[in-house]
Amino acid sequence: MERDELAAWLRLSLTPQVGSGTARRLLAAFGLPQNIFAQSHGALLAVAAPAQAQALLAEPPGLAAQVEATARWLAQARAERTLLTLADAAYPAALLQTEDPPLMLYLAGRRDQVSRADGWPRAIAMVGSRNATPQGLDNARQFARAFAQQGWTVVSGLALGVDGASHEGALDGAAAGALATIAVVGTGLDRVYPRQHLELARRIAAQGLLVSEYPLGTPPLQPNFPKRNRIIAALSQGTLVVEAALQSGSLITARQAAEQGKEVFAIPGSIHSPQARGCHALIRQGAKLVETAQDVLEELVPQPTSRAAVSGARGERPAQEAGDDPVLESMGHDPVTLDALVARTGMPPPALQARLLELELQGQVGRLPGGLFQRVGSA
């Protein structure tokens, strides 16, 4: 992209009072952004409101600095970074069909994998709670690994909890050279949020793709995160909600996926877990209840799929690990207090605490807030 073209697209996206809907009408009327800014006030009034037409005549504050920063960011890694506009052939076709496609998409990572309009991979969105239970994190990793092993790209939002676990599972399961995962973020791509995921973002850039609609320098503003969820839904053939409270932003992604005509899936959980109530609500509203990655793949691609590749998607432990451990058997699969386990097992508290620590270190038990413990993995 030439610098004057870049400047025109950035100017259109940064002009105050001109939203993406007005911008698309202007593009439809006048063509490329350079043509829009060559129009008279009267011509602009035929498409935009008076205040919007007036705003288009003035250069937005900070435009020159944004153009310089963006041009420098692109030049630093030309092979890995690019900007896609609505006019680009490689802009994802599914996103074009939504009500509010972004004017521009910033990409970093394996952009060679999406260099054509039909180059965007078949993908599954995975979303869920930032405060996931150990079982939820395990489910996210296992399902994502299974999807990646079957050649699907996992799309998520790089948030803490289920998002991060989903990206990790996909990175672990993808074949060499495959586009393992796409992270759609709510900041500029020159920032990583949360900071705890800096190393994960680097791994994604090496084996997947980071995507943002926000200009460089955009901080983690709260309204940006629900808004970016429409992109997560659009880039995917279906959306799987792993864990979600009733007020979770993951339900926004699920709703947007349904509005786009995409399949919505949900993993059920304990009736006592707040993090399962959002999934249960989705299932009552028509989302498909799934227990394995195979359940999802059979809906999206109704053909035989290797059971071996998805056998770990329920979080099963090998038979020798599951065993008949009395503590695990007494726990069941709902969160439980130490006092309740003492009553169920008859073990002295010190011995029980020692065994729980062993099981926690083995990854078979998770420690929850409020002094609760929960078994990780299914029987």
N, C-alpha and C positions, 0 to 999 in steps of 0.2 A: 504494500500500500504506500503510495506516494505521500509525502508530508502534507501537501495541501488537501489531499483527500482525507487523511487522518484528521487534520484540523477541522474540516467541515463536519465530519461525523461526530467528533467530540463536541463541537459547538452546538450541534442540534441536540445532543443528549444532555448537555449541561444548561441549556437555555431555561431560565426560570419560567414557570407557569406553562411550559410546553411538555405535556406528558407524552407517553409513547403512542397513545391513540391519535393525538393531534399530529405527532411526528409522522405517523404512517399515512395520514391523509395528505400531509404536505408532500411526502415522497411520491404518493400516487398522482398528485396533481402536477408536480414540477420535476420529478425525476430525482437525480442524485442531490445530496445536500448542497453541493456547490451551487446548483441552480436555484435552490430555495433562497439562499442569501443574496442572490442577484435580483430578486423580485422587488417590485415597488411595494409600498405600504398598501396601496389599493389592491394589488393582486393578492397579497397575503390575506387581506380581509375577506376575500372570497372563500377562503378555506378555514381561517382561524378567527377566534374571537379578537376584539380590538386590543385587549391587554396582551394577548399572545402575539399578535402581529407587531405590536410595539416592541415587545421583548426580543423578537427575532431580529430587529434592526440594530440592536446593540450587542456588542461582544460580551459574553458572560465574564464576570470577574474571575481571574485566575486561569483563563483559557490558555494563554501562552505557556504558563508553567506546566499545565496538564499535558499539553502537546509535547513539550520538551521531555517531561518525565516518561510519557508513554513511548515516545520514539526511542529514548535511551533504553527503556526496559525491553523493548522488542529487539533492539540491536545487540543486546548483551547475550542473547541466546536464540538466534534466528531459527535454529533447527527445532527448538522446543517450544517457542512462544509464537503466538499469532493472535490476530483480532479477526473475528468473523462479523460481518454486518448483514443486515437483511438482504443486501444485494449480492452476497457471495453465494456461489453455487454449493459450497460445502456447508452452508448453514443447515442445521438439522431440520429436515422436512416436517417431522412430527411437531416440533416447536413452532414452526410457521403456522400450523393449523390450530394453535391455541388462541384464546381471546386476546392475550397480551404478550406476544413474543418480544423479547428484548431487542432494542435497536442494535446492540453490539454484544458479542460474547468474547471475553478474554479467555484464552486457552494457554495452559502450560503443561508440558509433559509430552506424551506420545501423540503429538498432533498429526504425525504421518498416518496414523490409523484412521483419521476422520477427514482426510483431505478431499473427499468427494461427497456429494449430497447423499449417496447411498452408502457412504463409508462408515456411518455411525453404526455401532454393533448392536446385536440383539442384547437386550439388557433387562435386568430385574432391579427395581428399587427396593432397598431395605432400610426401614426407618424404625425408630422406637425411642424409648425413654433415655434421657441423659443420666438418670439415676437408676440404671438397670440393676436387677438382682444378679447374683452370680449365675443362676440358671439362664437368665435372659442373655447375658454376655456369651455364655457357652453356646446357646442356641444360635445366636447371631454368627459366631465364628464358624460353627459346623455347617449351617445352611449356606453361608457365603462360600465356604470352601467347596461344598458340593456343587453349587452353581458354577463356580469358576472351572471346576474339573470337567464340567459338561460343556464348556466353551461359552458360557454366558458372562457378560460383564455386569458387575454389581455397582449400582448407583446409590450414593448416599450423601450425607451432608457434612462429614468431617467433625461432627459434634462429639462430645464425650458420650460414653455409654454405648448404646447399640450401634450408632453410626461408626464409631471408631472400630469396634469389634467386627463389624461387617466388612469394612475396608481391609482389616488385617486378615480375615479369613479368605477373602478373595485373592489377596496378594500371595497367600500361602498356597492356594489351590490352583492358580492359573498356570498354564503351560508357558514355557519360555517364548517370548515374542508376542504373546497375546495381550490384549488390552484388558488388564485384570479388573480395574475399578475406575469409576469416575466420581470425583468429589465436587459437588456443587456448593460453593461457599457463599457466605453472606458479607464478605469483605472484599477489598481490592486484592488482587493476586500477589501484590508485594507484601502482604501481611499474612500471617498464619494465626488463626484463632480456632480453638484455644491454643495457647503457647505449648501446652503439654503435647500437642500433636505435631510439633515441628518436624521430628524425625519421621513420623508417619506421612506427613505431606511430602517429604523428600522421597520416600519410597513410592508414593503414588505418582510423583512426577517421573520416576524412572520406569515404572511398570504400568502406569495408567494415565489419567488426565485430571487436571484441576481446571474447573470452569467457574467463571463469575460474570455477572452482568454489570458489576459495579466498577467505576473508575479506580485507577490506582490511588492508593492513599485513603480509600474509604475505610473507616474504622468499624468495629463490630457494633453497629447500631441495631437495637432490638427489632424495629420493624422490618429490617432487611431479611431476617431469617425465615419468617413465615412466607414472605414474598418469593424467596428463591425456591420454595417447595414446589411451585408449579413447574419449574424446570426439571426438578428431580422426577416428577411424575411423567412429564412429556418425553423424556429421554428413555423411558422404560416401557416394556410391553405389559408389565404388571407391577404392583406394589405390595410388598409383604411387610406387615406391621408385626414386629417381634414382641415388643412389650410397650404398653402405653397406659398412662393414667387417663382419666376422663377428660382432663383439660390439656392433654399433650398436643404439641404442635404436629406430632406425627399424624393425628387424625385429620389435620388440614391437608397434608399430602395425600392421605387416603381419599378424602372427599374430592380433591382436585383430580386424582386419577380416575375416580368413578365418573366425574363430569366429562372427562376426556374420552370416556368409553373404554377405559382400561380395566383389567381384572384387579380386584383387591383381595388380598389373603391376610389371615390373622392367625397367630399361634395362640391357642387357649392357655390359661394358667390357673393357678389356684383361686378359688372363690374368695379366699381371705387376703389375697395380695392386691393392694391398690394399683400396682403396675400391670395387672391383668385386666382391669375393668374397662379400659379403652378398647382392648381387643375383643372382649365379650360384647361390648356395645356394637362394634363393627359387625360381628358375626350375627347379632340380632337384626342388624340392618341389611344383611345380605352378603357380607363378605364371606369368602370361602374359608372354612375351618381347615387348617392343615397341620399335620403332625410330622411330616417329612418333607425334604426338598423334592422328593419324587412327586408328592401330591401337587406341588406348584408346577413342576415341569410338565406333568401330564395334562394340566389345564392349558398351559401356554403352547405346548407342542405335543399334541395327542398322538404320540408314537412311542414304541418301546424305548426305554432309556435304561442304561446299565444300573441295576440295583446296587452293584458293588460300589459304584462311584458315589452313591448317595447314602450308603448305609450308616455313615456317621452323622447324618443330618438331624437325628433325634437326640443327639448327645449321648448315645449309648456308650457305656464303658465295656471293655473286654470282659468276658465271663469271669476271668480270674480276679478282676478288680471288683465287680459287682458283688460276687460271692453271696454269703449269708451273714455278713457282718452284723452283729446284734444292734450296734448303734445306728447303722444305716437303715436296717429294717424297722427300728423303732421310730425313726424320724419321719418315715413316709416321704411325701414330697411337698408338704406345706411348711412354712416357717414355724419354728418351735422354740420355746424357751429352754434354758438349761434346767430349770426346776421340773418342767414337764418331762424332759429326757431322763432325769434322775428317777422320777416316778415310774416311767415306762421300762427302764432298763434295770433298775435296782442297783446300779453301780454307785459307788461313793463319788461325790462331786470331784475330788482331785483326780481320780482315775478317769472319770468321764471327760473332764476338761483336757487331760493329756491325750486321750484318744481323739477327741474332736480336733485338737491341734494337728495331730498326725493326718487325719482325714482332710483337713483344710490344706495342709502342705501338699498332699497328693492330688488336690484339685477335685475331691469328691464332696466336699462340704464348703459352703460359703457362709461368711459371717455378715449378718445384716444389721442395720441400725436398730437400737432398742434392745440389744442383747439377744437377738434372735439368730438361729442357725437354720440353714436350708440345704437339703441335698441337691447336688448339681448333677444333672444327667437323669435319664429316665431308667426305669427298671427293665 
